[in-house]
Amino acid sequence: MTPRREETVIVIDRNAAATELTGWRRWLAIGAGYLVFALFALVGLALLLGLAMTFAMVLMVAVPLAIVLAVIAYATGYLKIDATRGRP
């Protein structure tokens, strides 16, 4: 005969009075816990995705724009680069 497994019980201890959650209340508490965890996970994922997209847009737009503007400034004489400065 196989041993019978007892049901897991959630115990909430408040002012030394323990309340055991069983049945539908236990399932409701577990569902609420999973829901809160899923919401925190989704908010964290959205935050990380937003940061990654912002970083990617900076690399794809701002860096090439800065390079193009530097080339234009160099070609028009506003950016003076002296490669021989500091040499005797």
Disulfide bonds with the S-S distance in Angstrom:
none
